[in-house]
Amino acid sequence: MKIINNLYRIDTPLTNAASAPGKPGTSAAGTADGAIRLSELSSQLHQLETRLSKEPGFDAARVDQIKTAIRDGNYRVNADAVADKVIQSIRELSGIKSQSGNA
């Protein structure tokens, strides 16, 4: 197995005055007045964390219902729905725009 060098070296300083904000390799940097400026990626991660914290976790009652159905042998899998979701996931991961209503 070939080991590829990391883009970020551990012996480089965390802040780099020559780097532009929002570019790979930049990090939070202080300003003359002592304020900290976050990179664009850091800001996006913070927004995502905030949005996800507002989402409900999971429906424990629904999970128990499914567990019971599986245990009792009553759970039925909708193969068409599963296939559609798998195809949709592959399209999203590969960047292909989905056609409305067509698989």
N, CA, C and O atoms as CSV, one atom per row, in Angstrom:
chain,resi,resn,atom,element,x,y,z
A,1,MET,N,N,0.855,-1.177,0.000
A,1,MET,CA,C,0.000,0.000,0.000
A,1,MET,C,C,0.892,1.227,0.000
A,1,MET,O,O,1.831,1.319,0.791
A,2,LYS,N,N,0.603,2.160,-0.875
A,2,LYS,CA,C,1.375,3.383,-0.978
A,2,LYS,C,C,0.841,4.410,0.004
A,2,LYS,O,O,-0.367,4.632,0.089
A,3,ILE,N,N,1.730,5.024,0.731
A,3,ILE,CA,C,1.336,6.068,1.681
A,3,ILE,C,C,1.535,7.408,0.999
A,3,ILE,O,O,2.622,7.720,0.515
A,4,ILE,N,N,0.471,8.192,0.968
A,4,ILE,CA,C,0.504,9.495,0.314
A,4,ILE,C,C,0.721,10.556,1.380
A,4,ILE,O,O,0.105,10.520,2.445
A,5,ASN,N,N,1.604,11.499,1.079
A,5,ASN,CA,C,1.852,12.579,2.036
A,5,ASN,C,C,0.576,13.376,2.261
A,5,ASN,O,O,-0.186,13.622,1.326
A,6,ASN,N,N,0.351,13.771,3.493
A,6,ASN,CA,C,-0.816,14.585,3.815
A,6,ASN,C,C,-0.654,15.989,3.259
A,6,ASN,O,O,0.464,16.469,3.074
A,7,LEU,N,N,-1.767,16.637,2.996
A,7,LEU,CA,C,-1.730,18.013,2.526
A,7,LEU,C,C,-1.272,18.961,3.624
A,7,LEU,O,O,-0.664,19.992,3.333
A,8,TYR,N,N,-1.547,18.638,4.850
A,8,TYR,CA,C,-1.217,19.487,5.979
A,8,TYR,C,C,-0.116,18.822,6.787
A,8,TYR,O,O,-0.247,17.670,7.200
A,9,ARG,N,N,0.936,19.532,7.003
A,9,ARG,CA,C,2.051,18.982,7.749
A,9,ARG,C,C,1.886,19.337,9.219
A,9,ARG,O,O,1.365,20.401,9.554
A,10,ILE,N,N,2.325,18.453,10.079
A,10,ILE,CA,C,2.158,18.704,11.510
A,10,ILE,C,C,3.205,19.661,12.054
A,10,ILE,O,O,3.057,20.156,13.172
A,11,ASP,N,N,4.267,19.936,11.289
A,11,ASP,CA,C,5.303,20.825,11.787
A,11,ASP,C,C,5.140,22.267,11.303
A,11,ASP,O,O,6.010,23.102,11.550
A,12,THR,N,N,4.030,22.568,10.612
A,12,THR,CA,C,3.792,23.937,10.173
A,12,THR,C,C,2.913,24.650,11.180
A,12,THR,O,O,2.098,24.009,11.845
A,13,PRO,N,N,3.057,25.959,11.310
A,13,PRO,CA,C,2.234,26.698,12.282
A,13,PRO,C,C,0.767,26.675,11.881
A,13,PRO,O,O,0.431,26.530,10.705
A,14,LEU,N,N,-0.100,26.823,12.877
A,14,LEU,CA,C,-1.540,26.795,12.625
A,14,LEU,C,C,-2.008,28.026,11.870
A,14,LEU,O,O,-2.961,27.943,11.096
A,15,THR,N,N,-1.376,29.143,12.071
A,15,THR,CA,C,-1.779,30.350,11.362
A,15,THR,C,C,-0.718,30.697,10.343
A,15,THR,O,O,0.472,30.469,10.562
A,16,ASN,N,N,-1.159,31.252,9.227
A,16,ASN,CA,C,-0.258,31.624,8.165
A,16,ASN,C,C,-0.743,32.942,7.609
A,16,ASN,O,O,-1.776,32.985,6.941
A,17,ALA,N,N,-0.031,34.004,7.865
A,17,ALA,CA,C,-0.471,35.337,7.470
A,17,ALA,C,C,-0.576,35.474,5.955
A,17,ALA,O,O,-1.351,36.300,5.472
A,18,ALA,N,N,0.180,34.691,5.195
A,18,ALA,CA,C,0.160,34.810,3.740
A,18,ALA,C,C,-1.041,34.118,3.114
A,18,ALA,O,O,-1.359,34.377,1.954
A,19,SER,N,N,-1.708,33.253,3.845
A,19,SER,CA,C,-2.838,32.508,3.295
A,19,SER,C,C,-4.090,33.364,3.283
A,19,SER,O,O,-4.321,34.168,4.186
A,20,ALA,N,N,-4.887,33.179,2.255
A,20,ALA,CA,C,-6.156,33.904,2.160
A,20,ALA,C,C,-7.234,33.127,2.899
A,20,ALA,O,O,-7.194,31.897,2.919
A,21,PRO,N,N,-8.208,33.821,3.515
A,21,PRO,CA,C,-9.274,33.109,4.222
A,21,PRO,C,C,-10.106,32.282,3.258
A,21,PRO,O,O,-10.353,32.691,2.124
A,22,GLY,N,N,-10.536,31.112,3.722
A,22,GLY,CA,C,-11.395,30.252,2.931
A,22,GLY,C,C,-10.644,29.335,1.998
A,22,GLY,O,O,-11.262,28.515,1.319
A,23,LYS,N,N,-9.311,29.447,1.940
A,23,LYS,CA,C,-8.511,28.572,1.086
A,23,LYS,C,C,-8.058,27.366,1.884
A,23,LYS,O,O,-7.891,27.465,3.100
A,24,PRO,N,N,-7.854,26.221,1.228
A,24,PRO,CA,C,-7.364,25.047,1.936
A,24,PRO,C,C,-6.040,25.351,2.612
A,24,PRO,O,O,-5.177,26.033,2.059
A,25,GLY,N,N,-5.902,24.828,3.817
A,25,GLY,CA,C,-4.668,25.023,4.557
A,25,GLY,C,C,-4.716,26.203,5.498
A,25,GLY,O,O,-3.808,26.372,6.311
A,26,THR,N,N,-5.745,27.023,5.413
A,26,THR,CA,C,-5.830,28.142,6.333
A,26,THR,C,C,-6.598,27.732,7.567
A,26,THR,O,O,-7.360,26.766,7.553
A,27,SER,N,N,-6.390,28.467,8.618
A,27,SER,CA,C,-7.095,28.187,9.856
A,27,SER,C,C,-7.510,29.508,10.468
A,27,SER,O,O,-7.331,30.565,9.864
A,28,ALA,N,N,-8.065,29.446,11.670
A,28,ALA,CA,C,-8.481,30.665,12.343
A,28,ALA,C,C,-7.252,31.543,12.549
A,28,ALA,O,O,-6.196,31.060,12.958
A,29,ALA,N,N,-7.393,32.815,12.268
A,29,ALA,CA,C,-6.273,33.730,12.429
A,29,ALA,C,C,-6.719,34.951,13.205
A,29,ALA,O,O,-7.855,35.405,13.069
A,30,GLY,N,N,-5.832,35.473,14.009
A,30,GLY,CA,C,-6.141,36.669,14.783
A,30,GLY,C,C,-5.989,37.908,13.933
A,30,GLY,O,O,-5.252,37.899,12.947
A,31,THR,N,N,-6.675,38.971,14.298
A,31,THR,CA,C,-6.545,40.243,13.610
A,31,THR,C,C,-5.849,41.213,14.548
A,31,THR,O,O,-5.553,40.875,15.695
A,32,ALA,N,N,-5.591,42.410,14.064
A,32,ALA,CA,C,-4.873,43.398,14.854
A,32,ALA,C,C,-5.609,43.727,16.153
A,32,ALA,O,O,-4.975,44.007,17.170
A,33,ASP,N,N,-6.938,43.696,16.121
A,33,ASP,CA,C,-7.687,44.032,17.338
A,33,ASP,C,C,-7.924,42.813,18.232
A,33,ASP,O,O,-8.653,42.905,19.221
A,34,GLY,N,N,-7.319,41.682,17.896
A,34,GLY,CA,C,-7.429,40.487,18.743
A,34,GLY,C,C,-8.613,39.595,18.409
A,34,GLY,O,O,-8.774,38.539,19.020
A,35,ALA,N,N,-9.456,39.999,17.443
A,35,ALA,CA,C,-10.599,39.165,17.051
A,35,ALA,C,C,-10.100,37.972,16.245
A,35,ALA,O,O,-9.042,38.030,15.619
A,36,ILE,N,N,-10.855,36.918,16.268
A,36,ILE,CA,C,-10.495,35.719,15.514
A,36,ILE,C,C,-11.381,35.619,14.291
A,36,ILE,O,O,-12.601,35.750,14.387
A,37,ARG,N,N,-10.765,35.384,13.138
A,37,ARG,CA,C,-11.497,35.238,11.884
A,37,ARG,C,C,-11.474,33.761,11.523
A,37,ARG,O,O,-10.402,33.164,11.425
A,38,LEU,N,N,-12.644,33.168,11.323
A,38,LEU,CA,C,-12.749,31.759,10.984
A,38,LEU,C,C,-12.722,31.572,9.475
A,38,LEU,O,O,-13.171,32.439,8.725
A,39,SER,N,N,-12.199,30.450,9.040
A,39,SER,CA,C,-12.184,30.158,7.610
A,39,SER,C,C,-13.613,29.880,7.140
A,39,SER,O,O,-14.512,29.652,7.949
A,40,GLU,N,N,-13.800,29.905,5.844
A,40,GLU,CA,C,-15.125,29.641,5.276
A,40,GLU,C,C,-15.587,28.232,5.637
A,40,GLU,O,O,-16.754,28.031,5.974
A,41,LEU,N,N,-14.684,27.261,5.569
A,41,LEU,CA,C,-15.036,25.887,5.910
A,41,LEU,C,C,-15.465,25.781,7.370
A,41,LEU,O,O,-16.424,25.079,7.688
A,42,SER,N,N,-14.765,26.468,8.245
A,42,SER,CA,C,-15.124,26.443,9.658
A,42,SER,C,C,-16.514,27.035,9.877
A,42,SER,O,O,-17.303,26.516,10.666
A,43,SER,N,N,-16.799,28.113,9.179
A,43,SER,CA,C,-18.128,28.737,9.283
A,43,SER,C,C,-19.216,27.795,8.771
A,43,SER,O,O,-20.287,27.695,9.368
A,44,GLN,N,N,-18.938,27.103,7.659
A,44,GLN,CA,C,-19.908,26.157,7.115
A,44,GLN,C,C,-20.146,25.006,8.086
A,44,GLN,O,O,-21.284,24.574,8.269
A,45,LEU,N,N,-19.081,24.507,8.707
A,45,LEU,CA,C,-19.229,23.426,9.685
A,45,LEU,C,C,-20.053,23.875,10.881
A,45,LEU,O,O,-20.869,23.114,11.401
A,46,HIS,N,N,-19.838,25.112,11.316
A,46,HIS,CA,C,-20.616,25.635,12.439
A,46,HIS,C,C,-22.096,25.735,12.080
A,46,HIS,O,O,-22.958,25.387,12.888
A,47,GLN,N,N,-22.394,26.210,10.865
A,47,GLN,CA,C,-23.788,26.301,10.418
A,47,GLN,C,C,-24.423,24.916,10.348
A,47,GLN,O,O,-25.572,24.737,10.751
A,48,LEU,N,N,-23.678,23.935,9.835
A,48,LEU,CA,C,-24.189,22.568,9.748
A,48,LEU,C,C,-24.451,21.995,11.131
A,48,LEU,O,O,-25.476,21.350,11.355
A,49,GLU,N,N,-23.534,22.225,12.056
A,49,GLU,CA,C,-23.709,21.736,13.423
A,49,GLU,C,C,-24.950,22.352,14.067
A,49,GLU,O,O,-25.710,21.663,14.747
A,50,THR,N,N,-25.147,23.633,13.853
A,50,THR,CA,C,-26.320,24.315,14.402
A,50,THR,C,C,-27.603,23.737,13.824
A,50,THR,O,O,-28.559,23.477,14.555
A,51,ARG,N,N,-27.622,23.536,12.502
A,51,ARG,CA,C,-28.813,22.991,11.844
A,51,ARG,C,C,-29.099,21.568,12.314
A,51,ARG,O,O,-30.253,21.219,12.563
A,52,LEU,N,N,-28.055,20.740,12.438
A,52,LEU,CA,C,-28.256,19.357,12.870
A,52,LEU,C,C,-28.692,19.265,14.322
A,52,LEU,O,O,-29.418,18.343,14.693
A,53,SER,N,N,-28.260,20.209,15.148
A,53,SER,CA,C,-28.654,20.164,16.559
A,53,SER,C,C,-30.143,20.433,16.732
A,53,SER,O,O,-30.726,20.068,17.753
A,54,LYS,N,N,-30.767,21.074,15.731
A,54,LYS,CA,C,-32.203,21.348,15.793
A,54,LYS,C,C,-33.043,20.184,15.277
A,54,LYS,O,O,-34.249,20.130,15.514
A,55,GLU,N,N,-32.400,19.251,14.567
A,55,GLU,CA,C,-33.111,18.092,14.018
A,55,GLU,C,C,-33.404,17.095,15.132
A,55,GLU,O,O,-32.594,16.912,16.041
A,56,PRO,N,N,-34.570,16.450,15.056
A,56,PRO,CA,C,-34.837,15.409,16.048
A,56,PRO,C,C,-33.895,14.231,15.827
A,56,PRO,O,O,-33.468,13.978,14.700
A,57,GLY,N,N,-33.576,13.527,16.877
A,57,GLY,CA,C,-32.687,12.380,16.776
A,57,GLY,C,C,-33.303,11.285,15.942
A,57,GLY,O,O,-33.240,11.331,14.713
A,58,PHE,N,N,-33.885,10.322,16.574
A,58,PHE,CA,C,-34.577,9.262,15.863
A,58,PHE,C,C,-35.836,8.928,16.634
A,58,PHE,O,O,-35.957,9.248,17.817
A,59,ASP,N,N,-36.763,8.290,15.965
A,59,ASP,CA,C,-38.042,7.936,16.555
A,59,ASP,C,C,-37.912,6.568,17.226
A,59,ASP,O,O,-38.014,5.536,16.564
A,60,ALA,N,N,-37.688,6.566,18.532
A,60,ALA,CA,C,-37.473,5.322,19.275
A,60,ALA,C,C,-38.693,4.398,19.176
A,60,ALA,O,O,-38.539,3.178,19.102
A,61,ALA,N,N,-39.890,4.965,19.173
A,61,ALA,CA,C,-41.100,4.147,19.076
A,61,ALA,C,C,-41.145,3.433,17.722
A,61,ALA,O,O,-41.525,2.265,17.644
A,62,ARG,N,N,-40.757,4.139,16.665
A,62,ARG,CA,C,-40.747,3.528,15.331
A,62,ARG,C,C,-39.692,2.420,15.251
A,62,ARG,O,O,-39.931,1.374,14.647
A,63,VAL,N,N,-38.529,2.652,15.862
A,63,VAL,CA,C,-37.473,1.635,15.879
A,63,VAL,C,C,-37.964,0.387,16.600
A,63,VAL,O,O,-37.744,-0.729,16.129
A,64,ASP,N,N,-38.627,0.568,17.742
A,64,ASP,CA,C,-39.174,-0.581,18.482
A,64,ASP,C,C,-40.233,-1.318,17.666
A,64,ASP,O,O,-40.302,-2.547,17.689
A,65,GLN,N,N,-41.050,-0.563,16.950
A,65,GLN,CA,C,-42.086,-1.167,16.106
A,65,GLN,C,C,-41.446,-2.036,15.018
A,65,GLN,O,O,-41.907,-3.147,14.756
A,66,ILE,N,N,-40.405,-1.535,14.399
A,66,ILE,CA,C,-39.717,-2.297,13.353
A,66,ILE,C,C,-39.027,-3.517,13.945
A,66,ILE,O,O,-39.065,-4.597,13.356
A,67,LYS,N,N,-38.399,-3.355,15.103
A,67,LYS,CA,C,-37.749,-4.491,15.771
A,67,LYS,C,C,-38.745,-5.606,16.048
A,67,LYS,O,O,-38.465,-6.782,15.813
A,68,THR,N,N,-39.895,-5.224,16.545
A,68,THR,CA,C,-40.930,-6.205,16.862
A,68,THR,C,C,-41.402,-6.911,15.596
A,68,THR,O,O,-41.576,-8.130,15.588
A,69,ALA,N,N,-41.609,-6.144,14.527
A,69,ALA,CA,C,-42.057,-6.736,13.262
A,69,ALA,C,C,-41.015,-7.712,12.721
A,69,ALA,O,O,-41.369,-8.775,12.211
A,70,ILE,N,N,-39.741,-7.363,12.829
A,70,ILE,CA,C,-38.676,-8.271,12.366
A,70,ILE,C,C,-38.653,-9.526,13.222
A,70,ILE,O,O,-38.580,-10.639,12.700
A,71,ARG,N,N,-38.716,-9.352,14.528
A,71,ARG,CA,C,-38.687,-10.492,15.452
A,71,ARG,C,C,-39.861,-11.433,15.205
A,71,ARG,O,O,-39.704,-12.652,15.269
A,72,ASP,N,N,-41.036,-10.872,14.924
A,72,ASP,CA,C,-42.237,-11.680,14.710
A,72,ASP,C,C,-42.357,-12.207,13.278
A,72,ASP,O,O,-43.262,-12.985,12.978
A,73,GLY,N,N,-41.458,-11.789,12.405
A,73,GLY,CA,C,-41.505,-12.244,11.015
A,73,GLY,C,C,-42.535,-11.518,10.179
A,73,GLY,O,O,-42.915,-12.010,9.117
A,74,ASN,N,N,-42.998,-10.364,10.622
A,74,ASN,CA,C,-44.026,-9.608,9.895
A,74,ASN,C,C,-43.476,-8.436,9.092
A,74,ASN,O,O,-44.229,-7.752,8.400
A,75,TYR,N,N,-42.181,-8.203,9.176
A,75,TYR,CA,C,-41.608,-7.042,8.489
A,75,TYR,C,C,-41.450,-7.352,7.006
A,75,TYR,O,O,-40.859,-8.368,6.640
A,76,ARG,N,N,-41.966,-6.493,6.170
A,76,ARG,CA,C,-41.883,-6.669,4.728
A,76,ARG,C,C,-41.029,-5.532,4.143
A,76,ARG,O,O,-41.207,-4.363,4.485
A,77,VAL,N,N,-40.124,-5.897,3.279
A,77,VAL,CA,C,-39.258,-4.912,2.636
A,77,VAL,C,C,-39.840,-4.567,1.278
A,77,VAL,O,O,-40.163,-5.453,0.487
A,78,ASN,N,N,-39.973,-3.280,1.013
A,78,ASN,CA,C,-40.434,-2.810,-0.290
A,78,ASN,C,C,-39.194,-2.671,-1.170
A,78,ASN,O,O,-38.509,-1.649,-1.137
A,79,ALA,N,N,-38.913,-3.707,-1.953
A,79,ALA,CA,C,-37.701,-3.756,-2.768
A,79,ALA,C,C,-37.628,-2.598,-3.758
A,79,ALA,O,O,-36.543,-2.076,-4.014
A,80,ASP,N,N,-38.753,-2.195,-4.312
A,80,ASP,CA,C,-38.756,-1.077,-5.265
A,80,ASP,C,C,-38.319,0.220,-4.580
A,80,ASP,O,O,-37.524,0.981,-5.132
A,81,ALA,N,N,-38.839,0.464,-3.382
A,81,ALA,CA,C,-38.478,1.676,-2.655
A,81,ALA,C,C,-36.999,1.658,-2.274
A,81,ALA,O,O,-36.321,2.681,-2.378
A,82,VAL,N,N,-36.496,0.505,-1.835
A,82,VAL,CA,C,-35.082,0.390,-1.479
A,82,VAL,C,C,-34.213,0.643,-2.704
A,82,VAL,O,O,-33.234,1.385,-2.624
A,83,ALA,N,N,-34.555,0.038,-3.828
A,83,ALA,CA,C,-33.784,0.231,-5.057
A,83,ALA,C,C,-33.784,1.694,-5.485
A,83,ALA,O,O,-32.746,2.223,-5.882
A,84,ASP,N,N,-34.938,2.350,-5.407
A,84,ASP,CA,C,-35.019,3.767,-5.769
A,84,ASP,C,C,-34.120,4.619,-4.886
A,84,ASP,O,O,-33.451,5.528,-5.377
A,85,LYS,N,N,-34.097,4.333,-3.581
A,85,LYS,CA,C,-33.262,5.095,-2.645
A,85,LYS,C,C,-31.779,4.851,-2.907
A,85,LYS,O,O,-30.976,5.780,-2.818
A,86,VAL,N,N,-31.407,3.614,-3.228
A,86,VAL,CA,C,-30.006,3.302,-3.524
A,86,VAL,C,C,-29.574,4.062,-4.777
A,86,VAL,O,O,-28.499,4.661,-4.796
A,87,ILE,N,N,-30.391,4.044,-5.806
A,87,ILE,CA,C,-30.075,4.761,-7.047
A,87,ILE,C,C,-29.972,6.254,-6.777
A,87,ILE,O,O,-29.061,6.914,-7.276
A,88,GLN,N,N,-30.893,6.788,-5.996
A,88,GLN,CA,C,-30.868,8.208,-5.659
A,88,GLN,C,C,-29.588,8.563,-4.900
A,88,GLN,O,O,-28.977,9.597,-5.169
A,89,SER,N,N,-29.182,7.720,-3.960
A,89,SER,CA,C,-27.957,7.971,-3.195
A,89,SER,C,C,-26.733,7.959,-4.101
A,89,SER,O,O,-25.848,8.804,-3.965
A,90,ILE,N,N,-26.681,7.008,-5.019
A,90,ILE,CA,C,-25.549,6.923,-5.948
A,90,ILE,C,C,-25.492,8.165,-6.819
A,90,ILE,O,O,-24.415,8.707,-7.063
A,91,ARG,N,N,-26.638,8.614,-7.286
A,91,ARG,CA,C,-26.670,9.829,-8.106
A,91,ARG,C,C,-26.198,11.038,-7.314
A,91,ARG,O,O,-25.444,11.862,-7.831
A,92,GLU,N,N,-26.632,11.152,-6.070
A,92,GLU,CA,C,-26.212,12.286,-5.242
A,92,GLU,C,C,-24.712,12.240,-4.986
A,92,GLU,O,O,-24.039,13.269,-5.046
A,93,LEU,N,N,-24.188,11.059,-4.702
A,93,LEU,CA,C,-22.763,10.932,-4.418
A,93,LEU,C,C,-21.906,11.172,-5.655
A,93,LEU,O,O,-20.785,11.669,-5.546
A,94,SER,N,N,-22.419,10.825,-6.818
A,94,SER,CA,C,-21.648,11.001,-8.044
A,94,SER,C,C,-21.903,12.351,-8.694
A,94,SER,O,O,-21.257,12.685,-9.688
A,95,GLY,N,N,-22.824,13.128,-8.159
A,95,GLY,CA,C,-23.091,14.455,-8.693
A,95,GLY,C,C,-24.035,14.481,-9.869
A,95,GLY,O,O,-24.161,15.508,-10.535
A,96,ILE,N,N,-24.702,13.375,-10.142
A,96,ILE,CA,C,-25.657,13.326,-11.254
A,96,ILE,C,C,-26.979,13.890,-10.772
A,96,ILE,O,O,-27.494,13.485,-9.730
A,97,LYS,N,N,-27.525,14.825,-11.532
A,97,LYS,CA,C,-28.814,15.390,-11.157
A,97,LYS,C,C,-29.912,14.393,-11.479
A,97,LYS,O,O,-29.944,13.808,-12.561
A,98,SER,N,N,-30.813,14.208,-10.521
A,98,SER,CA,C,-31.885,13.227,-10.707
A,98,SER,C,C,-32.977,13.809,-11.580
A,98,SER,O,O,-33.329,14.983,-11.466
A,99,GLN,N,N,-33.506,12.969,-12.452
A,99,GLN,CA,C,-34.615,13.380,-13.302
A,99,GLN,C,C,-35.884,13.156,-12.496
A,99,GLN,O,O,-36.049,12.104,-11.879
A,100,SER,N,N,-36.778,14.132,-12.496
A,100,SER,CA,C,-37.980,14.029,-11.670
A,100,SER,C,C,-38.862,12.886,-12.154
A,100,SER,O,O,-39.318,12.852,-13.297
A,101,GLY,N,N,-39.084,11.939,-11.219
A,101,GLY,CA,C,-39.995,10.844,-11.497
A,101,GLY,C,C,-39.401,9.701,-12.275
A,101,GLY,O,O,-40.015,8.637,-12.354
A,102,ASN,N,N,-38.210,9.878,-12.863
A,102,ASN,CA,C,-37.596,8.797,-13.640
A,102,ASN,C,C,-36.439,8.194,-12.878
A,102,ASN,O,O,-35.687,8.900,-12.206
A,103,ALA,N,N,-36.298,6.869,-12.985
A,103,ALA,CA,C,-35.197,6.201,-12.291
A,103,ALA,C,C,-34.032,5.977,-13.205
A,103,ALA,O,O,-33.015,5.425,-12.785
